[in-house]
Amino acid sequence: MYRLASVGSSGRIRDRSIIGAMGWHPGARLDIRQGGGVIVVRRDPRGVFTVTGQGHLLLPAAVRHWCGPAAGERVLLSADPVANLFVVYPPIALDEMVAQAERAVLGGDAA
């Protein structure tokens, strides 16, 4: 499942449909990490983060600082409930993915 969503100034992602698709409910404990320019979220009973009472995902400031996204930016959300994997792709990660795809299609550094 994929969605586009905006990130609020506090790091809140308001799209509850994708959180619901993951089977996560308010209070669900989460592990949130960044790596390779993306944000990876998994349900983890020992996680220090939780789904908000309103059913939103709140990205920690430290994670937003390292890989974006800035407040108001749109991100690509990818959910795979079977794998317990939720990934947030900030614009910079999408730029790199598109550039790689274009290089593969166009060959090398062709523009």
N, C-alpha and C positions, 0 to 999 in steps of 0.2 A: 504494500500500500504506500502511496506517495501523496504528499500534500505540500503546498506552498503556504508559508505562514510568516507573519511579521513577528519580530522580537520586540517586546516592550522595553522601556527604560530600565526596569528592574530585572530584565532577563526572562520575563514571562513569555511563554509561547501559548497563545490562547486556543489553538486548535485542539479541542477536546475529543473530536471524533477519532483521531489517530491514537490518542492515549487510551480511549475506550477499546479500540481495535486490539491494542496490546493486552487488554484485560486488566489494566491498571486502574485502581480506584483511589479516591482521596486517601492519603495516608500511606499508600504503598511505598515501601522503602526502595531506594534506587542507588545504584553506583553510577556516577557520571565522570567520564574521563575524556581527555582530548588526546589526539594523536594523529599524525599525518594530515593535520589541517581540518579534521572533522571532530565532531563531538559524539561520543558513543555512550549510550544510556542502556543499562540493563537492570531488570528487577533483581534485587539482592536483599535478603532479609537482614543482612548486616550493613546495608548501605546507610550512609549518613544523610542522604537527601531524600525528600519525599514528594509525592504528587500533592499539590496544594489542596486545600479543602474545597476549592471550586473545580478541581479536576484538571488543573493546568500543570505544565512542566515549567519549572523555574531553573534556568541555567545559572550556575554559580558565577560570581564576578571573576574569579580567577580563570575559569575556563573561557569566559567571553574575552578576557584580556589577552589570552594566549593565541586564540585563533578566530576572534570575532565571534559572533556578529555584533555590529553596533546597533544601538537602539534604532528602531524603525526599519532596519534592513530586513529583506525577505530572505528566508532560508528554505531549502528543500528538506523535507522530513521523509525518512524512509523507515517503514516499520515492517518487521518480520516476527510476528508473534510466535511462530513455531521455534525459531532460533532464540527467542527472548532478546532480540536485537533491535534497537531504535537508534538511528543515526541522523544527526543534524549536519547538513552540508551548508556551511556559510558561503557567501558569494565568492570568496577567494578560492575555495576548494572547487566550486563549480567552474570558475575560470580555467583552472588547471586541467580539469577533466575535459572541458571543451577543447582546449588547446591540444591535448594529447590525442583526442579523437580526430581533430583536423589534421594533425601531423600524420596520423595513421592513414587517413583517407587521401590526403594530398601528397604525401611522401615527404619525409624530412622536414625541413624548415620552410617549405613552399607556402606562400600566402595566397 
